[in-house]
Amino acid sequence: MRRTLALIILFFGVSAWPVTASALDIQEVTSTSGVKAWLVEDHSNPILTLSFSFAGGQSSDPVGKEGRARLVSGLLDEGAGERDSTAFQQALSDDSISLRFSARIDRFSGDLTTLTETRDTAVELLRLALTAPRFDAEPVERIRAQVMASLRNDLQRPRTIASRAWWGASFANHPYGRSGDGTLDSVSAVTDDDMREFVNTTFVRQGLIVSAVGDIDAATLSALLDQVFGALPTFKGAAAAPDVAPTAAGQTFVVQDNVPQSVVVFGHAGIAREDPDWYAASLLNQIMAGGFGSRLTEEIREKRGLVYGVYAYLLPLDHAPLIMGGLATQNARVAESIDLVRQEWKRMAEGGPTERELADAKTYLLGSFPLRLVDSDGTASVLMGLQEGDLPIDYLARRDALYGSVTLDDMKRVARRLYRPDQLTVVVVGKPEGVTATAPVPSVPGVPAQGG
């Protein structure tokens, strides 16, 4: 009887998987054709997870055809080579093969999980999906309809509107200013030829990153890499988006919407992942917005009960590192909530954290990280993040020391650099009381036009 992935996980579980980051033995494998991958072997369970990403994602969508990469991500497993949609999906189902694709802002990703006994079939299906997608009429229109139904729902959500307005205001005339999810008009405009152009210019070996975790050795992985990726073009056919700094710094935008709660999105320029100050910045963000006990949660939720949740995070995009955040609250309490964010931004910039806050942040970031390594999917995701961040292969062995060496003086210096309350771009969607817009809402697809 054919085994399934679910049964394997049920019987074997994940307890045998190494959870100590420094214990992971990461090998770099280079195939005959020159394709590179990072590999963590684990032969305790007969499962392989293969993750990969290509440079170029939603930010490469042409003007007026935003949503192209998103459509492609939903169609690659809907028929390839000689197999139409039904046959391709049946092949995945018959062997319990998991194949997923996703379009991000700067990259296009894929994940394959398969049993060892069905690996050959899984690898061939992946090769076909990348090199010979069909884009037949029926699945194209079916997936397009699904995307448009999702858009109709999302474009009614204040959080979606706020996000689109923030990005449109901060990155006017740059791909980052256009939502990769698209609009009803832009998704309708995407043609089969547009999607084939994306495949031809994005699925190339330049900028390709691959990770493999599980029941496979280096020699077998090398052959697999050549089979899946070896025939892809070497160089990228599409130009990358230019580096850019966010504009509209310090501006406040209000999108009027008749809702009982207003949604707020805020942010400004941040710190790049390769910057030596990244480690201090990560610790600072944990102190500022790392859930219960963080400064924003304590001041805005716990002390005053203004919000259910408030968040902030570092977003090191390829062409514009950012620090972003958001909250939702009653229309009558929006102005107070925004003022508190600015006050905490200023307090951190002027005084930095305390010794206790720094110690607690280190304990959390160092102690919670191994939980990301409890299974092959999580480990593959970590390996992908390391490679996409251009980190060395021995980074996990050095990670504790990198965070541990950050001093209180470092934190205070980086806090002055990172937190700039006068630079916060704020977008509010709702009927906020006491909030004054400093600029008109930009014309952004998906953001309702505002009256004069």
N, C-alpha and C positions, 0 to 999 in steps of 0.2 A: 504494500500500500504506500502510495506517495506521501512523504512527510511534508508538512507545511511549516513556514516560518513561525506561525503562531504556536504550533506544537513544540517546536524546538525551544522557543523561548520559555514555554510553560514548563518543560521538563528540566532544562538546564539552568534557566534563570540568568541573572547577570552577576551573581555574587562572586564568581571566579574572576571577573574582569578587574585588572589592576586599577586602583583608584588613587595611587600616589603618582603625582605628575612626574617626579624625578625618576620613577621606576620605569617609565615608558621607554622602550628601546625603539627609537625612530630611525629608520634606514632611508637613505635617499637612493632611489632606483632610477637608472637611466636606461631606456630601451635602445634597441639597435638604431632606430630612426631618430633618437635624440629626445624623446618625450621623457620628462622627469616626473617623479611622484615621490611623496613621502609615504612610508609603509610602517605600520605597527602590526607585526604578526601575532596572532593568537589562535592556536589550534585546539583550544578547549571546546569550542562549539563550531559546528560546520556551517558558519555564516560568513559572508563577505559583504562589507559595505564599501562602495566606491563613490567618492564625492569629487566633483570637479567644477570649475568655473572658468568662464571666458571673459576677457576684458571687453567691456561694452554691454550695456543693458538698456534700461529705459531712457537714459540720457541720449542715446543714439537715435531715438525715434525722430523721424522728420517732422517739421512743423506741419500741423494739420493732420498728422497721422499718429498722434500720441496714442499709446495702447498697442502699438505693433508688437513690441517685445512681449507684452503680456499675452497677446493672442498666440504668438509662437509657443510660449511656454505651455499653453493648454492644448496644443495641437501636435506636438512631436510624438506623443504616444497614441495618436489617432490615425495611424497608418503610415507605413514606410516600406520601401522596396516593393516586393510583390504582395505584401499583406495589406489589405484594406483595414479600415478602423476596427471592424468586427473581428477579423482574424488576428490583428495585432493585440487587441485587448484580451482575446481568448487565450493567446499564447502566454501573456503575462499571468492571467488568472490560473491557467492549468498548472503552472509551476510555482505559484505563489511568489512571483517576482514583483518587487516594489520598484517602480521607476517614476521619479518625480522631477519636474523642471520648475524653475522660478526665475522671474525677471526682477532684478534689483536695480537701484539707481545707476550704479557703475558697472555691474557685472551680471552675467547670465549663468545660473547655476543648475546643476543636476545631481541627483543622488540615486544610486542603484543599490538595492539590498537583495541578496539571493543566497540560497543554500548552495553549498559546494557542489552537490550533485546536479544542480540545474545551472551552474555557472556558465557553461558554454552557450546555452540557449540565451541566457540573460545578456551576456556580452554581445552576442550577435544582434539581438534586438536593440541594444543601445547603439551599436555601430550604425545600424540602419536608420534609427531615429535621427542621428546627427548628420549622416551623409546622404540619406535618400528619403527625406520626409515627403509625403504625398500631397498634403493640403487639398484633399478631395473636397468637392463642393458640399456634401452633406455634413461632414464633421466641422468644416469651416463655419458654416452658417449656424450649426448647433452651438458650437463654442462661442461664436460671436453673440448669439442670442443670450447665452448665459452671462457673458461679460456685461452686456448692455443691461440685463435685468439687475445685476449687481450694482452697476453704475447708477441706475435710476434710484435705487435704495440709498446708496452712499451719498449721492448728491443732495439728498434731503437731510443729511446729518450735519448738525452744526460743527462737529469736530472736523469732518471732511472739508467743509467750507472754510473753516478757520485755517486749516493746514494749507489748503490751496492758496488762500489769500496771502499767508505768510511767505510761502515760497515764491509766489508771483511778485510780491513787493520786494523781496530780498534779492531776487535773481532775475530781474527784468532783462530781456534780450539774451538770456543764457538758457541752455537746456534744463538746468536745475529749476528754473522758474515754471516749467511746464510739467504737469503731473503725468507720470508714466502710466497711470491708470487710464488716461484718456478721457474723452467726453463721448456722448452719444454720436455726435457728428464725426469725430476723428476716428472712432472705432469702426463706424460704418464705412469710412473712406479707405480703410486698409484693404489692399488687394492681395491676391495670391502672389503676384510678382513682388510686392513690397515685402512679404514674409520671406520669400526665397532670397531676396537681396539681403535681408537681415542674416539669414543662415550663411550665405556665401561670404559676407564680410565680417561676421562675428565668430563663427566656428572655425577658428584658425589656431595654429600652435603658438603664435606669438602671444604671450600673456596668459597662456593656458596654465592652470594650477590643478593638480590632482592629488588626492589622498586615498589611501587604501588601508582598511583596518579589518583584520579577521583572519580567516582560514586560507591563507595564500602565502607562498614564499616569494622571494625576490625574483627568481628566474621565471616563475609562472606569471608574476605581475608584469615583468618586462615584455613578455610575449603578448599579454593582454593589452598593454598600452599601445603596442604597435598595431594590434588588430583594430582597436577602437579609434585611436587618434592618429595613427601613423600616416594615413592618406590625406589628412586635412592639409589645406594650404599652410605654408610656413608663416607668411606675414599677414598682418591685419590689413583689410582693404578699406576700412572707414577711419576717418580722422577722429582722434579723441577730442572730447570737449576741452576747452581751454581752462586754465586755472582762473579763479575768480574770487573776489571778496564780496561778501553780502553788502547790498546797499540798503537804504532806508534806515540806517542805524539811528536809534533813539526815537523813531516815529511810532505813533499809535494809530491803528486803523480800526474802525468800527463798522461791521457789517450788520445792518439792522435785520433782525429776524424775530418774529413773534413767538418766542419760546419762554418758558418759566425760568430756565436757567441759562446763563451765558457761558459760553465756552471760550477759554483764553489759550492762545498759543504764543509763546515768547522765545526769544533766542538772539544770539549774535555770534560773531566769529569765535572759534575755539582754538584748540591746539592739535596739531597733526599727530598721527600715531607714531611717526618716526622721530618726533621731537623728544629730546632727552627729558623734558618736563612732563611727558605723558603720564608717568607713574605718580608724580605728585598731583597732577590734575585728576587722575582717576580716584585717588584717595580723597581729594577735596570734594569731588562729586558725590562720593559715598557719604561724606559728612553732611553735605548740603541737602541731598535728596534720596538717600538710600533707604527709604521706607521709614518704619516706626523708629523713633529716636533721632531721626535726621532733623536738621534745623527747619527746613520748610514744613515738614509734617508737624513738628512740635509747635511752631508759631502759628500756622494757619489752620491746622485741623485740631490738634489736641488742646491748645490754649483757648481758641476762639470758636471752634466748631464751624468754620466758614466753608469747608470743603470736605468731601468724602476722601479725596485723594489729590495729591499734587506731586508732580514728577519733574525730573530734569535728567538729562543724559548727555554724554559726549558723543558726537557723531562725526568721526574723522573721514569724511568723503574724500575721494581721490583728488578733487580739485577745489575743495573749500571745507576745511575743518570747522565744525560748529559746536556750540553748546545750546541745547534746545530744552524746552520745558512746556508744561501746560497744567491747567486746572479747569474745573467747572464749579460754578456757585450761583446762588440766587442773584437775580439782576440787581437787587438792592445792595449786595455785598461785593460786587465786582471791583469797584474802585479800591475798597479797603484791601482786598486780596492782592491786587496788583501792587499796591503800595508796599505791602508786606514783603512781596518777592523782591522788590527793589531795595527795601531796607536790609533784607538778609544778604542780598548781593553786595551791598555797600559795606555791611558789617564784616563780611568775610574778606573783602578786598582790603579793608583798613586794618583789621586786627588778626586775620588768619584764624586757624583753629587752635584749640587747646591741646596740650600734651595728651590728655585723656581721649579726646576725639581722634587724634592721630593714632593712638594705640588701638582704639576700638576699630577704626577703619582698617588698619593693617590686619588685625585678627580676623575680621570678616572676609576681606578680599583673599587672604591667604588660605583661610580655613574652608571657604565655600567653593573655591575653584575645583578641587578634586571631585566634587559632585557632578561636574560636567563630563567626567571621564568614566562613568559607571557602565556604559555600554558602547558598542561599536559605533552607533550613530553619533553619540555625543563626542566620542574621541575623534571621529572623522571630521566633525564640525570644528573642533578645536584645531586640528591640524590645518584645516582650510584657513581658519582665521589667522594662524601664525604665518602661513605662506602669503596670504593676501596682504598682511601687514609687513611683508618683507623682513620677517624676523629670522634669526639664525636657527638652525636645526637643534641646537642645544639650549634654546630659550627656556624650555620648561625646567631644566636643571638650574637655571640662573634666575628664574622668576622671583622666588622668595627673596633672594638677595637684592634684586633690583628694587622691589617694594620696601624691603626691610631697611635699605640704606637711606631712604628718604628722611630727612631731618625736619624738625619744626621750622628751622630757618628756611629750608627749601619750600615748605608749604606756604609760609608767609609771602615769600617772593613770588611764587607761582600764583597765589591767590590774587595778588595785585595785578598780575598779568592777565589772568583768566576772567575775573569777575569785574565787569564794567557796566554798572547800572545805567549810566547815561547812554550806553550803546544798545540797550535792549530794544529790539523791534517787537511790538506787541500788537496782536490781532485779537479783537473781541467779536464774537458772533452772538447776537441776542438783543436784548433791550436794556443795556447796562445803564444804571443810574450813576451819575457823577463822573462818568468817563468822557473825556473830551478828545475827539479825534484831532490829530495834528496834521493829517493829510487825507485826501480823498482815497477811497478804496480803489486800488488799481483794477484795471480791466483784465480779468483773469478767467479763462475758460473754467466753468464749473462754479464760479462765484457769482451770485445774483447781482445784477446791476442795481446800483443805489441811486435814489432820486437826488436831485440837487437841493 
